[in-house]
Amino acid sequence: QVQLVESGGGLVQPGGSLRLSCAASGIMFSRYDMGWYRQAPGKQRELVAAIISGDTTNYADSVKGRFTISRDNAQNTVYLQMNSLNPENTAVYSCNAALNDYRGTFYWGQGTQVPAPS
C-alpha cells in the first residue's frame, strides 16, 4: 500500500540541471523525514540530501550549493533540484521516507536513473 515513486531522471549536457520528484502515497506524509540517496555501480548508497523535522535540511558536502531539497506536503511530494551536473553525479537516485518511531519504520522508492551527461 505504501508507495514512493521517483521521476525526473534523464540525460543532460555537462553543467545542466534536472529536477527529481518523489510522490508518496499510503503514509501520512507530513510526519515523515524525507531524503534523497544515490548509488553508483560498485559503490555504497550515500545520502545526498535530507529534509527533516521543522523543514531542516542537510546535504552531502559534494553537492552543497548545487542541489536543493524541498517538499510540498499538500502534494505529498519531495523534490531534488540538481544544478551544475557532471559525470560524477551519475547514479540511481532513490527517495526515502522515515517515521523515526521506535520501530525504525522506513520506506524506499524504486529509484530513478541519472546518467552521465553527454
BAFIKOL-768456 format. One record per atom (N, C-alpha, C, CB): atom name; x negated, y, z; residue in three letters; residue number from 1. Coordinates in steps of 0.02 Angstrom, whole numbers, plus 50000, padded with zeros to 5 digits. Each point is the difference from the previous one (the first is absolute). Glycine has a CB too. Example, Ala and Ser with C-alpha at 12.3 -4.5 7.8 and 13.67 -1.06 7.14 Angstrom:
[rec N; [49340; 49716; 50390]; ALA; 1];
[rec CA; [50045; 50059; 50000]; ALA; 1];
[rec C; [49955; 50060; 50000]; ALA; 1];
[rec CB; [50095; 49941; 50062]; ALA; 1];
[rec N; [49923; 50112; 49902]; SER; 2];
[rec CA; [49958; 50059; 50003]; SER; 2];
[rec C; [50039; 50055; 50037]; SER; 2];
[rec CB; [49941; 49968; 49892]; SER; 2];
***
This chain:
[rec N; [49959; 49940; 50000]; GLN; 1];
[rec CA; [50041; 50060; 50000]; GLN; 1];
[rec C; [49957; 50063; 50000]; GLN; 1];
[rec CB; [50089; 49937; 50060]; GLN; 1];
[rec N; [49855; 50061; 49975]; VAL; 2];
[rec CA; [49954; 50057; 50000]; VAL; 2];
[rec C; [49961; 50001; 49935]; VAL; 2];
[rec CB; [49991; 49996; 50126]; VAL; 2];
[rec N; [50008; 50061; 49841]; GLN; 3];
[rec CA; [49963; 50009; 49938]; GLN; 3];
[rec C; [49962; 50066; 50001]; GLN; 3];
[rec CB; [50084; 49930; 49939]; GLN; 3];
[rec N; [49853; 50067; 50039]; LEU; 4];
[rec CA; [49960; 50058; 49986]; LEU; 4];
[rec C; [49978; 49994; 49927]; LEU; 4];
[rec CB; [49961; 50013; 50122]; LEU; 4];
[rec N; [50059; 50034; 49836]; VAL; 5];
[rec CA; [49987; 49995; 49928]; VAL; 5];
[rec C; [49958; 50060; 49978]; VAL; 5];
[rec CB; [50109; 49937; 49983]; VAL; 5];
[rec N; [49830; 50048; 49995]; GLU; 6];
[rec CA; [49954; 50052; 49977]; GLU; 6];
[rec C; [50008; 50012; 49926]; GLU; 6];
[rec CB; [49920; 49970; 50091]; GLU; 6];
[rec N; [50067; 50091; 49887]; SER; 7];
[rec CA; [50001; 50017; 49930]; SER; 7];
[rec C; [49955; 50060; 49988]; SER; 7];
[rec CB; [50117; 49954; 49987]; SER; 7];
[rec N; [49865; 50058; 49950]; GLY; 8];
[rec CA; [49963; 50059; 49981]; GLY; 8];
[rec C; [49928; 49987; 49979]; GLY; 8];
[rec CB; [50072; 50059; 50077]; GLY; 8];
[rec N; [49903; 49879; 49929]; GLY; 9];
[rec CA; [49933; 49985; 49978]; GLY; 9];
[rec C; [49994; 50002; 49924]; GLY; 9];
[rec CB; [49984; 49931; 50102]; GLY; 9];
[rec N; [49956; 50084; 49874]; GLY; 10];
[rec CA; [49990; 50003; 49928]; GLY; 10];
[rec C; [49930; 50021; 49982]; GLY; 10];
[rec CB; [50119; 50026; 49988]; GLY; 10];
[rec N; [49872; 49984; 49947]; LEU; 11];
[rec CA; [49935; 50019; 49971]; LEU; 11];
[rec C; [49997; 50075; 49995]; LEU; 11];
[rec CB; [49992; 49892; 49936]; LEU; 11];
[rec N; [49953; 50136; 50086]; VAL; 12];
[rec CA; [49990; 50073; 49997]; VAL; 12];
[rec C; [49930; 50015; 49975]; VAL; 12];
[rec CB; [50081; 50017; 50094]; VAL; 12];
[rec N; [49910; 50043; 49880]; GLN; 13];
[rec CA; [49934; 50024; 49981]; GLN; 13];
[rec C; [49958; 50015; 50061]; GLN; 13];
[rec CB; [50048; 50047; 49894]; GLN; 13];
[rec N; [49886; 49950; 50100]; PRO; 14];
[rec CA; [49958; 50020; 50057]; PRO; 14];
[rec C; [50018; 50070; 50025]; PRO; 14];
[rec CB; [49908; 49928; 49955]; PRO; 14];
[rec N; [50100; 50077; 50110]; GLY; 15];
[rec CA; [50020; 50063; 50029]; GLY; 15];
[rec C; [50075; 50012; 50001]; GLY; 15];
[rec CB; [49892; 50042; 49964]; GLY; 15];
[rec N; [50147; 49910; 50011]; GLY; 16];
[rec CA; [50072; 50008; 49997]; GLY; 16];
[rec C; [50034; 49984; 50065]; GLY; 16];
[rec CB; [49994; 49972; 49881]; GLY; 16];
[rec N; [50073; 50031; 50118]; SER; 17];
[rec CA; [50040; 49992; 50060]; SER; 17];
[rec C; [50056; 49949; 49989]; SER; 17];
[rec CB; [49974; 50118; 50032]; SER; 17];
[rec N; [50045; 49850; 50022]; LEU; 18];
[rec CA; [50058; 49957; 50003]; LEU; 18];
[rec C; [50036; 50012; 50065]; LEU; 18];
[rec CB; [49944; 49913; 49927]; LEU; 18];
[rec N; [50122; 50074; 50073]; ARG; 19];
[rec CA; [50038; 49999; 50062]; ARG; 19];
[rec C; [50032; 49932; 50008]; ARG; 19];
[rec CB; [50021; 50124; 49992]; ARG; 19];
[rec N; [49963; 49843; 50063]; LEU; 20];
[rec CA; [50030; 49936; 50017]; LEU; 20];
[rec C; [50060; 50011; 50045]; LEU; 20];
[rec CB; [49889; 49943; 49989]; LEU; 20];
[rec N; [50161; 50015; 50003]; SER; 21];
[rec CA; [50059; 50001; 50042]; SER; 21];
[rec C; [50012; 49931; 50030]; SER; 21];
[rec CB; [50050; 50092; 49931]; SER; 21];
[rec N; [49976; 49907; 50129]; CYS; 22];
[rec CA; [50019; 49937; 50033]; CYS; 22];
[rec C; [50069; 50010; 50030]; CYS; 22];
[rec CB; [49880; 49970; 50026]; CYS; 22];
[rec N; [50169; 49996; 49946]; ALA; 23];
[rec CA; [50069; 50004; 50023]; ALA; 23];
[rec C; [50016; 49941; 50045]; ALA; 23];
[rec CB; [50033; 50061; 49895]; ALA; 23];
[rec N; [49992; 49955; 50164]; ALA; 24];
[rec CA; [50014; 49949; 50051]; ALA; 24];
[rec C; [50075; 49989; 50006]; ALA; 24];
[rec CB; [49895; 50031; 50061]; ALA; 24];
[rec N; [50123; 49907; 49953]; SER; 25];
[rec CA; [50069; 49983; 50016]; SER; 25];
[rec C; [50000; 49945; 50053]; SER; 25];
[rec CB; [50038; 50032; 49883]; SER; 25];
[rec N; [50017; 49964; 50155]; GLY; 26];
[rec CA; [50006; 49949; 50051]; GLY; 26];
[rec C; [49968; 50018; 50066]; GLY; 26];
[rec CB; [50003; 49920; 49910]; GLY; 26];
[rec N; [49971; 50141; 50097]; ILE; 27];
[rec CA; [49972; 50023; 50063]; ILE; 27];
[rec C; [50026; 50069; 50016]; ILE; 27];
[rec CB; [49896; 49931; 49981]; ILE; 27];
[rec N; [50101; 50088; 50082]; MET; 28];
[rec CA; [50015; 50068; 50020]; MET; 28];
[rec C; [49937; 50041; 49988]; MET; 28];
[rec CB; [50088; 49964; 50087]; MET; 28];
[rec N; [49907; 50064; 49854]; PHE; 29];
[rec CA; [49937; 50025; 49972]; PHE; 29];
[rec C; [49967; 50051; 50046]; PHE; 29];
[rec CB; [50046; 49979; 49887]; PHE; 29];
[rec N; [49992; 50067; 50141]; SER; 30];
[rec CA; [49971; 50054; 50039]; SER; 30];
[rec C; [49965; 49976; 50063]; SER; 30];
[rec CB; [50088; 50073; 49955]; SER; 30];
[rec N; [49925; 49866; 50067]; ARG; 31];
[rec CA; [49969; 49973; 50060]; ARG; 31];
[rec C; [49932; 49968; 49986]; ARG; 31];
[rec CB; [50114; 49982; 50046]; ARG; 31];
[rec N; [49868; 50011; 49891]; TYR; 32];
[rec CA; [49940; 49964; 49981]; TYR; 32];
[rec C; [49943; 50047; 49982]; TYR; 32];
[rec CB; [50071; 49907; 49961]; TYR; 32];
[rec N; [49869; 50075; 50062]; ASP; 33];
[rec CA; [49939; 50030; 49973]; ASP; 33];
[rec C; [49987; 49970; 49931]; ASP; 33];
[rec CB; [49952; 50018; 50117]; ASP; 33];
[rec N; [50028; 50024; 49836]; MET; 34];
[rec CA; [49989; 49979; 49931]; MET; 34];
[rec C; [49928; 50011; 49980]; MET; 34];
[rec CB; [50119; 50026; 49972]; MET; 34];
[rec N; [49854; 49927; 49990]; GLY; 35];
[rec CA; [49932; 50006; 49977]; GLY; 35];
[rec C; [49991; 49974; 49929]; GLY; 35];
[rec CB; [49963; 49988; 50117]; GLY; 35];
[rec N; [49986; 50038; 49849]; TRP; 36];
[rec CA; [49978; 49975; 49936]; TRP; 36];
[rec C; [49932; 49966; 50009]; TRP; 36];
[rec CB; [50064; 50091; 49938]; TRP; 36];
[rec N; [49931; 49848; 50037]; TYR; 37];
[rec CA; [49939; 49962; 50001]; TYR; 37];
[rec C; [49980; 49983; 49929]; TYR; 37];
[rec CB; [50027; 49953; 50114]; TYR; 37];
[rec N; [49911; 50029; 49876]; ARG; 38];
[rec CA; [49978; 49977; 49934]; ARG; 38];
[rec C; [49951; 49943; 50007]; ARG; 38];
[rec CB; [50018; 50115; 49952]; ARG; 38];
[rec N; [49980; 49842; 49997]; GLN; 39];
[rec CA; [49954; 49944; 49998]; GLN; 39];
[rec C; [49974; 49990; 49930]; GLN; 39];
[rec CB; [50060; 49946; 50097]; GLN; 39];
[rec N; [49875; 50059; 49895]; ALA; 40];
[rec CA; [49967; 49986; 49936]; ALA; 40];
[rec C; [49976; 49928; 50000]; ALA; 40];
[rec CB; [49966; 50122; 49989]; ALA; 40];
[rec N; [50025; 49848; 49951]; PRO; 41];
[rec CA; [49976; 49931; 49997]; PRO; 41];
[rec C; [49934; 49991; 50037]; PRO; 41];
[rec CB; [50057; 49987; 49890]; PRO; 41];
[rec N; [49940; 49962; 50152]; GLY; 42];
[rec CA; [49939; 49985; 50038]; GLY; 42];
[rec C; [49989; 50044; 50060]; GLY; 42];
[rec CB; [49954; 49962; 49896]; GLY; 42];
[rec N; [50092; 50082; 50119]; LYS; 43];
[rec CA; [49993; 50045; 50057]; LYS; 43];
[rec C; [50059; 49992; 50047]; LYS; 43];
[rec CB; [49936; 50081; 49929]; LYS; 43];
[rec N; [50054; 49940; 50133]; GLN; 44];
[rec CA; [50053; 49997; 50049]; GLN; 44];
[rec C; [50050; 50057; 49990]; GLN; 44];
[rec CB; [49921; 49945; 50081]; GLN; 44];
[rec N; [50140; 50042; 49941]; ARG; 45];
[rec CA; [50050; 50052; 50000]; ARG; 45];
[rec C; [49979; 50056; 50049]; ARG; 45];
[rec CB; [50091; 49916; 49970]; ARG; 45];
[rec N; [49919; 50145; 50009]; GLU; 46];
[rec CA; [49982; 50057; 50041]; GLU; 46];
[rec C; [50057; 50050; 50003]; GLU; 46];
[rec CB; [49880; 49983; 49972]; GLU; 46];
[rec N; [50124; 50052; 50084]; LEU; 47];
[rec CA; [50049; 50053; 50007]; LEU; 47];
[rec C; [49978; 50060; 49960]; LEU; 47];
[rec CB; [50031; 49959; 50114]; LEU; 47];
[rec N; [50015; 50067; 49845]; VAL; 48];
[rec CA; [49987; 50060; 49961]; VAL; 48];
[rec C; [50028; 50061; 50036]; VAL; 48];
[rec CB; [50003; 49933; 49895]; VAL; 48];
[rec N; [50060; 50063; 50126]; ALA; 49];
[rec CA; [50033; 50056; 50033]; ALA; 49];
[rec C; [50058; 49973; 50040]; ALA; 49];
[rec CB; [49966; 50079; 49908]; ALA; 49];
[rec N; [50051; 49956; 50146]; ALA; 50];
[rec CA; [50056; 49981; 50042]; ALA; 50];
[rec C; [50037; 50062; 50023]; ALA; 50];
[rec CB; [49939; 49897; 50038]; ALA; 50];
[rec N; [50126; 50095; 49971]; ILE; 51];
[rec CA; [50041; 50052; 50030]; ILE; 51];
[rec C; [50039; 49968; 50056]; ILE; 51];
[rec CB; [50009; 50066; 49891]; ILE; 51];
[rec N; [49978; 49957; 50170]; ILE; 52];
[rec CA; [50023; 49966; 50060]; ILE; 52];
[rec C; [50047; 50045; 50040]; ILE; 52];
[rec CB; [49894; 49934; 50003]; ILE; 52];
[rec N; [50114; 50050; 50061]; SER; 53];
[rec CA; [50049; 50035; 50041]; SER; 53];
[rec C; [49987; 50076; 50000]; SER; 53];
[rec CB; [50011; 49898; 50072]; SER; 53];
[rec N; [50044; 50139; 49925]; GLY; 54];
[rec CA; [49995; 50073; 49997]; GLY; 54];
[rec C; [49973; 50025; 49934]; GLY; 54];
[rec CB; [49984; 49999; 50121]; GLY; 54];
[rec N; [50015; 49958; 49827]; ASP; 55];
[rec CA; [49975; 50016; 49933]; ASP; 55];
[rec C; [49926; 50016; 50001]; ASP; 55];
[rec CB; [50113; 50043; 49970]; ASP; 55];
[rec N; [49851; 49933; 50080]; THR; 56];
[rec CA; [49928; 50005; 50000]; THR; 56];
[rec C; [49971; 49958; 49944]; THR; 56];
[rec CB; [50000; 50020; 50124]; THR; 56];
[rec N; [49949; 50006; 49841]; THR; 57];
[rec CA; [49969; 49964; 49945]; THR; 57];
[rec C; [49927; 49988; 50015]; THR; 57];
[rec CB; [50081; 50052; 49920]; THR; 57];
[rec N; [49892; 49895; 50049]; ASN; 58];
[rec CA; [49928; 49990; 49999]; ASN; 58];
[rec C; [49980; 49968; 49934]; ASN; 58];
[rec CB; [49998; 49988; 50126]; ASN; 58];
[rec N; [49937; 50018; 49857]; TYR; 59];
[rec CA; [49975; 49980; 49935]; TYR; 59];
[rec C; [49932; 49967; 50007]; TYR; 59];
[rec CB; [50065; 50092; 49946]; TYR; 59];
[rec N; [49922; 49862; 50008]; ALA; 60];
[rec CA; [49932; 49975; 49994]; ALA; 60];
[rec C; [49954; 50057; 49978]; ALA; 60];
[rec CB; [50043; 49885; 49971]; ALA; 60];
[rec N; [49895; 50114; 50054]; ASP; 61];
[rec CA; [49953; 50053; 49984]; ASP; 61];
[rec C; [49991; 50009; 49924]; ASP; 61];
[rec CB; [49942; 49978; 50108]; ASP; 61];
[rec N; [50061; 49967; 49855]; SER; 62];
[rec CA; [49987; 50002; 49929]; SER; 62];
[rec C; [50054; 50036; 49960]; SER; 62];
[rec CB; [49939; 49894; 50014]; SER; 62];
[rec N; [50120; 50116; 50015]; VAL; 63];
[rec CA; [50055; 50032; 49963]; VAL; 63];
[rec C; [50022; 50066; 50029]; VAL; 63];
[rec CB; [50037; 49887; 49968]; VAL; 63];
[rec N; [49932; 50134; 50086]; LYS; 64];
[rec CA; [50019; 50064; 50031]; LYS; 64];
[rec C; [49991; 50057; 49951]; LYS; 64];
[rec CB; [49968; 49955; 50112]; LYS; 64];
[rec N; [50083; 50087; 49884]; GLY; 65];
[rec CA; [49999; 50056; 49955]; GLY; 65];
[rec C; [50024; 49985; 49930]; GLY; 65];
[rec CB; [49908; 50042; 50066]; GLY; 65];
[rec N; [50102; 49894; 49918]; ARG; 66];
[rec CA; [50022; 49980; 49933]; ARG; 66];
[rec C; [50068; 49964; 50001]; ARG; 66];
[rec CB; [49881; 49990; 49967]; ARG; 66];
[rec N; [50133; 49972; 50086]; PHE; 67];
[rec CA; [50062; 49963; 50006]; PHE; 67];
[rec C; [50043; 50031; 50055]; PHE; 67];
[rec CB; [49944; 49894; 49961]; PHE; 67];
[rec N; [50122; 50105; 50029]; THR; 68];
[rec CA; [50047; 50026; 50048]; THR; 68];
[rec C; [50057; 49951; 50010]; THR; 68];
[rec CB; [49969; 50118; 49968]; THR; 68];
[rec N; [50045; 49864; 50095]; ILE; 69];
[rec CA; [50056; 49956; 50015]; ILE; 69];
[rec C; [50057; 50043; 50027]; ILE; 69];
[rec CB; [49922; 49903; 50024]; ILE; 69];
[rec N; [50139; 50079; 49957]; SER; 70];
[rec CA; [50059; 50034; 50024]; SER; 70];
[rec C; [50058; 49951; 50003]; SER; 70];
[rec CB; [49960; 50110; 49952]; SER; 70];
[rec N; [50093; 49909; 50082]; ARG; 71];
[rec CA; [50059; 49956; 50005]; ARG; 71];
[rec C; [50063; 50041; 49996]; ARG; 71];
[rec CB; [49935; 49918; 50068]; ARG; 71];
[rec N; [50117; 50051; 49907]; ASP; 72];
[rec CA; [50067; 50029; 49996]; ASP; 72];
[rec C; [50047; 49950; 50034]; ASP; 72];
[rec CB; [49974; 50066; 49892]; ASP; 72];
[rec N; [50042; 49947; 50171]; ASN; 73];
[rec CA; [50042; 49953; 50037]; ASN; 73];
[rec C; [50070; 49994; 49971]; ASN; 73];
[rec CB; [49934; 50027; 50101]; ASN; 73];
[rec N; [50092; 50027; 49869]; ALA; 74];
[rec CA; [50066; 49997; 49969]; ALA; 74];
[rec C; [50001; 49953; 49940]; ALA; 74];
[rec CB; [50020; 50117; 50038]; ALA; 74];
[rec N; [49922; 49873; 49929]; GLN; 75];
[rec CA; [49995; 49956; 49943]; GLN; 75];
[rec C; [49968; 49933; 50018]; GLN; 75];
[rec CB; [49992; 50100; 49927]; GLN; 75];
[rec N; [49989; 49890; 50136]; ASN; 76];
[rec CA; [49967; 49939; 50022]; ASN; 76];
[rec C; [49938; 49985; 49957]; ASN; 76];
[rec CB; [50110; 49956; 50041]; ASN; 76];
[rec N; [49851; 50096; 49944]; THR; 77];
[rec CA; [49945; 49994; 49954]; THR; 77];
[rec C; [49938; 50035; 50027]; THR; 77];
[rec CB; [50081; 49994; 49905]; THR; 77];
[rec N; [49861; 49974; 50086]; VAL; 78];
[rec CA; [49936; 50030; 50015]; VAL; 78];
[rec C; [49961; 50007; 49935]; VAL; 78];
[rec CB; [49999; 49950; 50116]; VAL; 78];
[rec N; [49963; 50104; 49877]; TYR; 79];
[rec CA; [49964; 50016; 49939]; TYR; 79];
[rec C; [49925; 50005; 50014]; TYR; 79];
[rec CB; [50101; 50061; 49956]; TYR; 79];
[rec N; [49861; 49927; 49992]; LEU; 80];
[rec CA; [49928; 50013; 50001]; LEU; 80];
[rec C; [49981; 50038; 49937]; LEU; 80];
[rec CB; [49978; 49896; 50071]; LEU; 80];
[rec N; [50006; 50168; 49936]; GLN; 81];
[rec CA; [49976; 50040; 49945]; GLN; 81];
[rec C; [49925; 49992; 49995]; GLN; 81];
[rec CB; [50095; 50083; 50013]; GLN; 81];
[rec N; [49881; 49894; 49930]; MET; 82];
[rec CA; [49929; 49985; 49990]; MET; 82];
[rec C; [49973; 50046; 49945]; MET; 82];
[rec CB; [50017; 49880; 50036]; MET; 82];
[rec N; [49937; 50163; 49982]; ASN; 83];
[rec CA; [49968; 50046; 49953]; ASN; 83];
[rec C; [49926; 49982; 49992]; ASN; 83];
[rec CB; [50081; 50090; 50032]; ASN; 83];
[rec N; [49890; 49935; 49914]; SER; 84];
[rec CA; [49929; 49991; 49985]; SER; 84];
[rec C; [49981; 49926; 50001]; SER; 84];
[rec CB; [49976; 50112; 50050]; SER; 84];
[rec N; [50063; 49847; 49916]; LEU; 85];
[rec CA; [49988; 49928; 49999]; LEU; 85];
[rec C; [49937; 49983; 49960]; LEU; 85];
[rec CB; [50123; 49981; 50011]; LEU; 85];
[rec N; [49845; 49964; 50010]; ASN; 86];
[rec CA; [49941; 49974; 49967]; ASN; 86];
[rec C; [50001; 49924; 50005]; ASN; 86];
[rec CB; [49934; 50105; 50027]; ASN; 86];
[rec N; [50021; 49860; 49937]; PRO; 87];
[rec CA; [50002; 49927; 50001]; PRO; 87];
[rec C; [49993; 49969; 50069]; PRO; 87];
[rec CB; [49953; 50004; 49888]; PRO; 87];
[rec N; [50016; 50031; 50159]; GLU; 88];
[rec CA; [49993; 49975; 50067]; GLU; 88];
[rec C; [50066; 49992; 50037]; GLU; 88];
[rec CB; [49888; 50053; 50003]; GLU; 88];
[rec N; [50165; 49979; 49971]; ASN; 89];
[rec CA; [50066; 49995; 50030]; ASN; 89];
[rec C; [50040; 49941; 49974]; ASN; 89];
[rec CB; [49997; 50123; 50015]; ASN; 89];
[rec N; [49976; 49838; 49938]; THR; 90];
[rec CA; [50035; 49943; 49971]; THR; 90];
[rec C; [50015; 49948; 50053]; THR; 90];
[rec CB; [49945; 50021; 49890]; THR; 90];
[rec N; [50118; 49960; 50116]; ALA; 91];
[rec CA; [50021; 49952; 50051]; ALA; 91];
[rec C; [50074; 49987; 49992]; ALA; 91];
[rec CB; [49909; 50037; 50079]; ALA; 91];
[rec N; [50116; 49914; 49958]; VAL; 92];
[rec CA; [50071; 49992; 50011]; VAL; 92];
[rec C; [50017; 50039; 50063]; VAL; 92];
[rec CB; [50003; 49886; 49943]; VAL; 92];
[rec N; [50043; 50160; 50050]; TYR; 93];
[rec CA; [50022; 50041; 50056]; TYR; 93];
[rec C; [50065; 49973; 50028]; TYR; 93];
[rec CB; [49942; 50101; 49951]; TYR; 93];
[rec N; [50062; 49889; 50114]; SER; 94];
[rec CA; [50058; 49973; 50033]; SER; 94];
[rec C; [50023; 50045; 50057]; SER; 94];
[rec CB; [49963; 49885; 49969]; SER; 94];
[rec N; [50102; 50119; 50041]; CYS; 95];
[rec CA; [50024; 50037; 50057]; CYS; 95];
[rec C; [50017; 49953; 50057]; CYS; 95];
[rec CB; [50044; 50089; 49924]; CYS; 95];
[rec N; [49951; 49937; 50136]; ASN; 96];
[rec CA; [50012; 49962; 50061]; ASN; 96];
[rec C; [50046; 50040; 50045]; ASN; 96];
[rec CB; [49887; 49945; 49991]; ASN; 96];
[rec N; [50159; 50020; 50040]; ALA; 97];
[rec CA; [50045; 50029; 50050]; ALA; 97];
[rec C; [49989; 49965; 50066]; ALA; 97];
[rec CB; [50085; 50031; 49912]; ALA; 97];
[rec N; [49901; 50006; 50140]; ALA; 98];
[rec CA; [49985; 49972; 50066]; ALA; 98];
[rec C; [50044; 50033; 50053]; ALA; 98];
[rec CB; [49882; 49976; 49965]; ALA; 98];
[rec N; [50154; 49982; 50072]; LEU; 99];
[rec CA; [50044; 50026; 50052]; LEU; 99];
[rec C; [49962; 50017; 50064]; LEU; 99];
[rec CB; [50093; 49932; 49951]; LEU; 99];
[rec N; [49850; 50036; 50059]; ASN; 100];
[rec CA; [49960; 50009; 50061]; ASN; 100];
[rec C; [50040; 49982; 50062]; ASN; 100];
[rec CB; [49935; 50089; 49942]; ASN; 100];
[rec N; [50103; 49858; 50054]; ASP; 101];
[rec CA; [50034; 49972; 50058]; ASP; 101];
[rec C; [49956; 49946; 50032]; ASP; 101];
[rec CB; [50113; 50024; 49947]; ASP; 101];
[rec N; [49911; 49947; 50107]; TYR; 102];
[rec CA; [49959; 49951; 50035]; TYR; 102];
[rec C; [49989; 49936; 49960]; TYR; 102];
[rec CB; [50043; 50046; 50106]; TYR; 102];
[rec N; [49999; 49941; 49844]; ARG; 103];
[rec CA; [49992; 49942; 49957]; ARG; 103];
[rec C; [49949; 50011; 49944]; ARG; 103];
[rec CB; [50117; 49969; 50026]; ARG; 103];
[rec N; [49863; 50093; 49963]; GLY; 104];
[rec CA; [49956; 50015; 49945]; GLY; 104];
[rec C; [50035; 49994; 49933]; GLY; 104];
[rec CB; [49906; 49961; 50069]; GLY; 104];
[rec N; [50156; 50059; 49926]; THR; 105];
[rec CA; [50039; 49994; 49939]; THR; 105];
[rec C; [49971; 50044; 49944]; THR; 105];
[rec CB; [50103; 49975; 50069]; THR; 105];
[rec N; [49886; 49995; 49873]; PHE; 106];
[rec CA; [49975; 50037; 49942]; PHE; 106];
[rec C; [50021; 49965; 49936]; PHE; 106];
[rec CB; [49902; 50042; 50067]; PHE; 106];
[rec N; [50097; 49995; 49878]; TYR; 107];
[rec CA; [50020; 49975; 49934]; TYR; 107];
[rec C; [49953; 50028; 49948]; TYR; 107];
[rec CB; [50120; 49991; 50036]; TYR; 107];
[rec N; [49872; 49971; 49909]; TRP; 108];
[rec CA; [49958; 50019; 49943]; TRP; 108];
[rec C; [50041; 50000; 49936]; TRP; 108];
[rec CB; [49900; 49952; 50058]; TRP; 108];
[rec N; [50084; 50096; 49898]; GLY; 109];
[rec CA; [50025; 49997; 49933]; GLY; 109];
[rec C; [49956; 49955; 49957]; GLY; 109];
[rec CB; [50047; 50114; 50013]; GLY; 109];
[rec N; [49974; 49873; 49925]; GLN; 110];
[rec CA; [49962; 49956; 49955]; GLN; 110];
[rec C; [49939; 50033; 49970]; GLN; 110];
[rec CB; [50106; 49943; 49975]; GLN; 110];
[rec N; [49892; 50122; 50024]; GLY; 111];
[rec CA; [49943; 50036; 49974]; GLY; 111];
[rec C; [50010; 50024; 49929]; GLY; 111];
[rec CB; [49930; 49933; 50074]; GLY; 111];
[rec N; [50034; 50119; 49908]; THR; 112];
[rec CA; [50001; 50027; 49933]; THR; 112];
[rec C; [49928; 50014; 49978]; THR; 112];
[rec CB; [50115; 50051; 50018]; THR; 112];
[rec N; [49870; 49933; 49918]; GLN; 113];
[rec CA; [49932; 50003; 49975]; GLN; 113];
[rec C; [49982; 50071; 49979]; GLN; 113];
[rec CB; [50009; 49881; 49963]; GLN; 113];
[rec N; [49934; 50141; 50060]; VAL; 114];
[rec CA; [49970; 50062; 49975]; VAL; 114];
[rec C; [49937; 49979; 49964]; VAL; 114];
[rec CB; [50048; 50073; 50094]; VAL; 114];
[rec N; [49949; 49924; 49837]; PRO; 115];
[rec CA; [49941; 49979; 49964]; PRO; 115];
[rec C; [49947; 50055; 49995]; PRO; 115];
[rec CB; [50072; 49922; 49936]; PRO; 115];
[rec N; [49869; 50059; 50042]; ALA; 116];
[rec CA; [49948; 50049; 49989]; ALA; 116];
[rec C; [50021; 50049; 49946]; ALA; 116];
[rec CB; [49913; 49916; 50035]; ALA; 116];
[rec N; [50073; 50148; 49973]; PRO; 117];
[rec CA; [50018; 50048; 49948]; PRO; 117];
[rec C; [49958; 49990; 49938]; PRO; 117];
[rec CB; [50035; 50081; 50088]; PRO; 117];
[rec N; [49992; 49938; 49854]; SER; 118];
[rec CA; [49965; 49992; 49937]; SER; 118];
[rec C; [49971; 50066; 49976]; SER; 118];
[rec CB; [50076; 49905; 49972]; SER; 118];
***
